[in-house]
Amino acid sequence: MKYNHLSHEQSMQVFSNMISNKVHNGFTLEERNDELLFAVLSKGGKVVNHSLNFLIFCLTLGLWSFAWLYLTFEASKQKKILVAIDEDGLPFEERCLVA
């Protein structure tokens, strides 16, 4: 399989565009390396309004508990991603594990 190798300037432009798109979507740039062309970005978790969720829980006779648990434990977690350009000049994105 043959890949088109991008020049350093083209790779840098693609890399910068990837970061700009992620920052536009709410991510915060934590680390950027322009020599190796990788960056780590994070997005804070959502704040859960427990008062509102309790009210919905009561109105739905407890059925809302599944959604409330999901919001509390999954949607409120911080998300980190790694965006980079590999050695073939292809952009990729990988989700990082947050402890």
C-alpha positions, 0 to 999 in steps of 0.5 A: 500500500502506498501512502502520500507522504506530506511535507513538514509544512503540510503536516504542520498545517493539518496538525494545527487544523486538528487542534483548532477544530478540537479547541472549537469543540470545547477542548482545552490544549494541555500539551503541544509538541511541534517537533513530534507533532502531537498534542494532548487535549482535555474536556472537563466533565459536565456538572450534574444538577442533582436537584433537577434530577431528583425532581425528575426521578420522583415524577417518573417514579424512579425510572429516571434513576438509570439516566441519573446514574449515567450522568453522575458517573459517566458524563461528568468524567473528564475526557482526554485525547491525543491528536497526532500525525504519524510517521506516514503523515496521517492524522490520528486521534486516540482517547487517553485513559483518565485515572 
